[in-house]
């Protein structure tokens, strides 16, 4: 571990962001399950590729990172989150 106080402070900020990110991902997973249960209860298909594509396009359109991820990298990250959320919802049908 470095004795550099600035590096230490930056790493603390990164740790805090990582914790917030994990909490948001868990919150999203819980909401995806709730939506999946509702869809199943009212007889709507669990997967909605059109909605997923629209969400992705809107998120990419609304994001203009200066220091952030390039659009292609952000798209891959979001698609991974969507895929994992979809897998959680699909599990509901097997429970």
trRosetta pair geometry for C-beta under 8 A, 3 or more apart (Angstrom, degrees):
i j d omega theta_ij theta_ji phi_ij phi_ji
2 7 5.0 1 86 84 138 149
2 8 7.2 -146 85 -54 89 80
4 7 3.9 59 90 14 116 114
4 8 6.5 175 91 -16 59 84
5 8 5.4 -52 -146 35 34 117
5 9 6.4 36 155 -20 67 103
6 9 5.8 -52 -150 35 32 110
6 10 6.4 31 152 -18 64 106
7 10 5.6 -55 -147 38 32 112
7 11 6.2 33 154 -19 66 107
8 11 5.8 -57 -148 37 28 110
8 12 6.5 32 151 -22 63 103
9 12 5.6 -51 -151 31 32 114
9 13 6.7 35 150 -18 63 101
10 13 5.6 -51 -154 33 35 113
10 14 6.5 36 148 -19 66 103
11 14 5.4 -49 -147 35 37 114
11 15 6.3 42 152 -22 66 102
12 15 5.6 -49 -147 34 33 114
12 16 6.5 34 152 -19 63 104
13 16 5.7 -55 -151 35 32 112
13 17 6.4 32 152 -17 65 105
14 17 5.7 -54 -148 38 32 111
14 18 6.3 36 152 -22 65 105
15 18 5.6 -51 -147 34 31 114
15 19 6.5 33 153 -19 63 103
16 19 5.8 -53 -152 34 32 112
16 20 6.5 30 151 -16 65 105
17 20 5.7 -55 -148 38 34 110
17 21 6.1 38 153 -24 67 106
18 21 5.5 -52 -147 34 30 115
18 22 6.5 31 155 -18 64 104
19 22 5.9 -54 -150 35 30 109
19 23 6.5 30 152 -17 64 106
20 23 5.7 -55 -149 37 33 112
20 24 6.3 32 154 -18 67 106
21 24 5.8 -56 -149 37 29 110
21 25 6.3 29 154 -19 65 106
22 25 5.7 -54 -146 36 31 111
22 26 6.4 31 155 -17 65 105
23 26 5.8 -55 -149 38 31 109
23 27 6.3 33 151 -20 65 106
24 27 5.5 -52 -146 36 33 114
24 28 6.3 36 153 -21 65 104
25 28 5.6 -50 -147 35 32 113
25 29 6.4 36 151 -22 64 103
25 81 7.0 -120 -126 -130 97 110
26 29 5.5 -50 -147 33 34 114
26 30 6.5 35 154 -19 65 103
27 30 5.8 -53 -151 35 31 111
27 31 6.5 28 152 -15 64 107
28 31 5.7 -57 -148 40 32 110
28 32 6.2 37 152 -24 66 105
28 81 7.0 0 117 179 155 116
28 85 6.5 -72 140 -94 102 126
29 32 5.6 -51 -147 33 31 114
29 33 6.6 32 153 -18 63 102
29 84 7.7 -51 -98 126 103 102
29 85 6.3 -143 -106 -110 60 78
29 88 5.6 154 -156 -68 91 174
30 33 5.8 -53 -153 34 32 112
30 34 6.5 33 149 -19 64 105
31 34 5.4 -51 -148 35 36 114
31 35 6.3 37 153 -18 67 104
32 35 5.7 -53 -148 38 31 111
32 36 6.2 35 151 -22 64 106
32 85 4.1 -146 -109 -166 163 102
32 86 7.8 -97 -172 -59 135 32
32 88 5.6 85 103 78 125 126
32 89 5.5 -101 156 -55 97 105
33 36 5.5 -54 -147 36 31 115
33 37 6.4 33 154 -20 65 102
33 88 5.8 -77 -70 144 88 115
33 89 6.6 -161 -98 -90 45 65
33 92 6.5 148 -145 -69 78 125
34 37 5.8 -51 -149 33 31 110
34 38 6.5 29 152 -17 63 106
35 38 5.7 -56 -150 38 32 112
35 39 6.2 34 153 -20 67 106
35 89 7.2 -41 83 -107 90 127
36 39 5.7 -53 -145 36 31 111
36 40 6.3 29 157 -18 65 106
36 46 5.6 31 -137 -140 89 102
36 88 7.4 -156 -15 111 154 80
36 89 3.5 -173 -87 -140 138 94
36 92 4.8 147 131 15 130 155
37 40 5.8 -56 -148 37 30 110
37 41 6.2 31 153 -22 64 108
37 92 6.3 -132 -73 -158 69 149
38 41 5.6 -56 -147 35 31 113
38 42 6.4 3 163 3 66 109
39 42 6.5 -72 -145 49 26 91
39 43 8.0 -105 168 64 55 14
39 44 4.1 -90 -154 72 83 101
39 45 7.1 -50 174 81 125 25
39 46 5.6 137 104 -101 140 54
39 89 7.9 29 43 -168 133 124
40 43 7.7 37 -174 -72 27 28
40 44 7.8 -80 -51 52 24 67
40 46 6.7 15 -65 -78 86 99
40 92 6.5 -137 -30 124 149 125
40 93 6.9 -173 -104 -84 133 80
45 48 6.7 133 93 -71 101 73
46 86 7.9 118 136 -153 101 74
46 89 5.2 166 -177 141 115 116
46 90 6.3 137 120 -86 149 60
46 92 7.5 174 -121 58 139 115
46 93 6.7 -95 -39 -42 155 124
47 86 6.2 45 -109 -147 92 115
47 89 7.8 151 -72 95 61 130
47 90 7.6 18 -57 -74 100 101
48 51 3.9 24 122 21 120 118
48 52 6.3 148 94 -20 69 86
49 52 5.4 -55 -145 38 35 115
49 53 6.2 35 157 -19 68 105
50 53 5.8 -54 -148 37 30 109
50 54 6.3 29 153 -18 64 107
51 54 5.7 -56 -147 38 31 111
51 55 6.3 34 154 -21 66 104
52 55 5.8 -52 -148 33 29 111
52 56 6.5 29 153 -18 63 106
52 82 5.3 103 -149 -166 113 141
52 86 7.8 -2 -91 -66 143 124
53 56 5.7 -54 -149 36 31 112
53 57 6.3 29 155 -17 65 107
54 57 5.8 -55 -146 38 31 109
54 58 6.2 29 157 -18 65 108
55 58 5.9 -60 -148 39 28 110
55 59 6.2 26 157 -17 65 109
55 78 8.0 -161 120 171 98 127
55 82 7.5 151 82 -96 131 127
56 59 5.9 -58 -147 38 28 108
56 60 6.2 21 158 -13 65 110
56 75 6.4 64 -171 -137 114 84
56 78 5.7 146 -119 116 86 135
56 79 6.8 31 -109 -72 135 79
56 82 7.2 -48 -66 -39 106 152
57 60 5.9 -60 -146 41 29 107
57 61 6.0 28 156 -21 66 110
58 61 5.7 -55 -141 38 29 111
58 62 6.1 19 161 -13 65 113
59 62 6.0 -61 -141 42 26 105
59 63 6.2 17 160 -18 63 117
59 74 7.7 -151 129 149 107 117
59 78 6.0 155 90 -115 153 158
60 63 6.0 -65 -142 38 28 108
60 71 5.6 70 -154 -149 110 102
60 74 6.5 146 -105 100 84 122
60 75 6.1 13 -83 -77 130 93
60 78 7.9 -124 -55 20 90 156
63 68 7.4 -90 176 87 113 152
63 71 7.6 150 87 -104 112 78
63 74 6.5 -149 101 169 158 167
65 68 2.8 -99 -146 50 137 110
65 69 6.1 101 21 46 172 48
65 70 7.7 -122 66 -83 128 24
65 74 7.4 167 -12 -55 138 140
68 74 7.3 41 138 -72 112 123
69 73 4.2 -126 -175 92 109 115
69 74 4.3 142 97 -59 124 85
69 77 6.9 -18 174 0 177 138
70 73 4.9 86 57 11 78 105
70 74 7.0 -151 90 -6 36 90
71 74 5.6 -59 -143 40 31 111
71 75 6.1 36 157 -24 67 105
72 75 5.6 -50 -148 33 30 115
72 76 6.7 32 152 -19 62 102
73 76 5.7 -52 -152 33 34 111
73 77 6.5 33 151 -18 65 104
74 77 5.7 -53 -149 36 34 112
74 78 6.2 30 155 -15 67 108
75 78 5.9 -58 -145 41 29 108
75 79 6.1 30 156 -20 65 109
76 79 5.7 -54 -143 37 28 111
76 80 6.4 32 155 -21 62 104
77 80 5.8 -56 -154 33 29 111
77 81 6.7 27 150 -16 64 104
78 81 5.6 -53 -150 36 36 111
78 82 6.2 37 151 -19 68 105
79 82 5.5 -51 -144 38 34 113
79 83 6.2 36 154 -22 66 105
80 83 5.7 -51 -144 35 30 112
80 84 6.4 27 157 -15 64 106
81 84 6.0 -57 -147 39 29 107
81 85 6.3 30 153 -20 64 108
82 85 5.7 -57 -148 37 30 112
82 86 6.2 33 153 -22 65 106
83 86 5.6 -52 -147 35 30 114
83 87 6.5 34 151 -22 63 103
84 87 5.5 -48 -149 32 34 115
84 88 6.7 39 150 -21 63 100
85 88 5.7 -50 -155 31 35 113
85 89 6.6 31 150 -15 65 105
86 89 5.7 -57 -150 38 33 110
86 90 6.2 34 152 -21 67 106
87 90 5.6 -52 -143 36 31 112
87 91 6.6 42 152 -28 62 100
88 91 5.7 -51 -158 24 32 117
88 92 7.5 44 145 -30 59 92
89 92 5.7 -36 -167 9 42 117
90 93 6.0 -46 -170 25 47 112
90 94 7.4 31 142 -8 68 106
91 94 5.6 -67 -157 42 45 106
91 95 6.4 55 147 -39 75 100
92 95 5.8 -46 -149 15 35 116
